[in-house]
Amino acid sequence: MHACGEVRILEVMLKKERLFTPGPTALLPQAQAAMAAMSLHHRTAEFRAVFTSTLKRLQSFLETKNDVILLACSGTGGMEAALTNLTSPGDRVLVMSAGKFGERWQKLAESYGMSVDLVQLPYGESFDASHVKGRCGGANAPRVLMIQASESSTGTKHDIAAIARAARAERPDILILIDGITGVGTQALDIDAWELDIVVGGSQKAVMMAPGLAYVSVSERAWKVMETSKTPRFYFDLRRERKSQAQGESAFTPAIGLIAALPAALEYIETLGGRPGLTANAEALGAATRAALDALGLKRFGNGQPSGALTAIAMPQGLDSGLVVKALRQQFASVVANGQSEMKGAMIRVAHLGYYDFAETLSLIAQLEIVLVQLGALDAAKLGAGVRAAQSFYLAQDKAAKAKA
Ligand SMILES: *Cc1c(COP(=O)(O)O)cnc(C)c1O
């Protein structure tokens, strides 16, 4: 036995850095390795072959017949590309906003001189069809509707199928622009059946890669509108990219390393059953986390539909979430996100999208319990209640699967 009085055990205990943030998310080792090994120049036949097959794979990951354009930028660049290519200054656009990313659509549209119809809900609420009814018809109807699939600032999702249907019933040619940056791979999103004109995704979210690559699916209707849209764009000219991509190239220097990482990530995702499997994994981790919250007497932030991408855990009365973020990082090297701007201090956000498994989710719940006890926000007698609920969730799934087999 070691003389514990001599060694301060918690100080020497090793810690593994783990990202639980809803972007950037945990990195897939195979994708990292592929990125590091890449050394091709982009104007070569070898690169063109990689690029062309990667685009095909991405299209099948997204389960769409629409073109998918790859851009070297973060997710917001993809949103900007969508907006600028499909509008003209002064166009009327409908923005549905219930969080910081909804506000990003609004600010983007205002920056480019659009006339913005804003439908707002309090942070943490979810939109459904009732929120678009009566807003997309008439002589002065908006040309474009913009919304998030999953609002990562609050951990909620919106009912995209119903919203798209309701908007189109009033204006059949309305353009529907989806920020799917945390929605892709975490909730149902049928691009073709729901006629979603644009869906934007980003490499640092469900596809388990480093930041720097955005992907944008573009419908036939959207390509036609681009023929006459007038908002200025240069780097983000989607028609020029489409022409280059058809030749296996991009108009400018592509994010070569990330384009090497992408097929490795998509190949791994295929082993999970593609996007539906990836989505089921994220949703299950979210459900296990919510079971733990219930058992601990904790609440989610807001009353909206829970996103599969992340859980926003509201803090017990009087507890600053910054203290929880700090304690998790210092003691366990686990990095979770605080609330954004006005929501800072009110919540921690824990990711489920992409490369997360049940074991580390269970561990994070256990870590959170320890920290809440230390901060006086959880009675030590309740220690293990969240873990136990998540374990029971697991066993119930196992039992159901065995009964089916
Ligand atoms: C991460 C994220 C974005 C994009 O942010 P970038 O920092 O530009 O990649 C946009 N929308 C949502 C919903 C997000 O989660």
The ligand as a Gaussian input file, in Angstrom:
#p B3LYP/6-31G(d) Opt

LIG

0 1
 C      -21.614000      25.364000     -35.346000
 C      -22.847000      25.934000     -35.935000
 C      -22.822000      26.878000     -36.990000
 C      -21.591000      27.328000     -37.689000
 O      -20.625000      27.858000     -36.970000
 P      -19.157000      28.010000     -37.596000
 O      -18.417000      28.447000     -36.403000
 O      -19.229000      29.010000     -38.669000
 O      -18.778000      26.659000     -38.123000
 C      -24.022000      27.318000     -37.517000
 N      -25.185000      26.859000     -37.073000
 C      -25.282000      25.949000     -36.085000
 C      -26.625000      25.474000     -35.686000
 C      -24.107000      25.467000     -35.482000
 O      -24.193000      24.558000     -34.508000

